[in-house]
Amino acid sequence: MSQEFYDYIFAKQQNQEAVPSNKEITSWALKVIHLLYPERTGEKYASVDALKAEFIKLENELCRIMHATKACSNCDTSKLAKNFFESLPELFRVLNTDIQAIFNGDPAARSEFEVIRSYPGFYAISLYRIAHRLYVDNIPLLPRILTEYAHSKTGIDIHPAAKIDEYFYIDHGTGIVIGESCVIGKHVKLYQGVTLGALSVDKSMANTKRHPTVQDNVVIYSGATILGGETVIGHNSVVGGNVWLTKSLPPNSRVYHTPNHRILKRLGMKLFGHKK
């Protein structure tokens, strides 16, 4: 490589302002989750005052992170950090509904402790709800860092701008995509490989409703793809596995994919290890 290239990269590094790493930002969010759910770490505090001090410490840390990342040029980062932590009781309440939905809906779940400690769906939902709270306050960058971290760990890709109501249940989860302008109601259950996406990724569609709306009490099975900002899945509907939808469904619908199967039998062939 040329000396000019080295000089260019070096100059770029020198001009780069010091900002917290993605690891530092995600570590802050995970500390918040661990305070809300000590089941994840088993950590205990000696007193309520000690616990309160830890929350204040994380509030100050959020303020510092926002300031360092220049989250906004003319805003009060102290006020934004305070607003976030004042919203924690409501966020905690909603997360508890997600735990209940997973525990009640999954026959394999033996306890809420198991859901909190080991379920990737709850892990992704937790980081999404923190990210969404920051997004609502118009804090840039941090929400996307948090949801992309959850994506890297679980394979579940939820845009922080998506609006997701209570009792949200992700089962298995790998490969789920929930787009920026999605709206999801209460008691919705998604299986692995579900895509709630856009019909077009044209840049001119930024800031428009590009992703579906899923109303209350809907189940969407694995591999289903639902596209388009005008697409509405009506309440109490079931969307079967591998279904492809670009149009709305009325409430109480049942839609299933019906593939054609051909079973070939020939004399002397081995099918599944057995002579036919």
C-alpha positions, 0 to 999 in steps of 0.5 A: 500500500502507498504511503499516501494511503497510510497518511490518509488513514492516520489523519482520519483516525486523528480527526475521529472524536472519541466516542463510546464503543458499541460494546460499552453502549450495549453493556450499559443496556444489559446492566439495566436489564440485569437490574430489572431481572437479577435472575440473569446474574444472581447479583444482590445488593446490600440495601435498597439505597445501594440498588438506588445508587446503581440506578443513578449510576446508570442514569449518569452513564447514559447521560455521558454516552449521549453526550459523547455520541452527540446524540443531539446538538441542542438537547438536555442529555441530563433530562433525556437520561432522567426521562428514560429512567423515569419510564423504567417502571412502565417498561418493566411492566410491559416486559413482564407481560412478554415473559407471561406470554412466553411462559403461558404459550410455550409448553416447553417453558418450565418457569418464568426464570427459565424464560428470563435466563435462557430464551433468545426471544425475551433477550431480543425483546428486552433490548428492543424495548429499551431501544424503542424507549430511546427512539421515542425520545429522538435519540439517534444511533444508540437504539440501532446499536442495541437492536443490532447487537440483539440481532447478532446474538439471537438472529432476531432483527427488530428495528427500534422504531417498530411499535410493539404492544404488550404480551409479545411472544417470539418462539425460537426466533432465528431469522425473524425480521420486523421492519421500521414502520411495523405496528404490532398489537397485543398478544401476537406470537411469531415463529422463526423465519417470519418477515414483516417487511417492505414491498420496496426498498426504494430510498424515496420511501423513507419516512413512509409506512412501508411495513405491515400492521398486525392486530391483536391476537395474531399467530404467524407461523415459521417462514411466513412473509408479510409485506407492505405498509398497507397490509393489515393482518386482522385481529384473531387471525392465523397465518400458516408457515411459508405463506406469502402475503402482500394484501390485507386479511380481515379479522378471524382469517386462517391462511395456509400454504398448501404445497403439492407433494409427489411421492415416487415409488419404484420397484427395487428403489430404496426410499428412506432406507427401506426396500420397496 
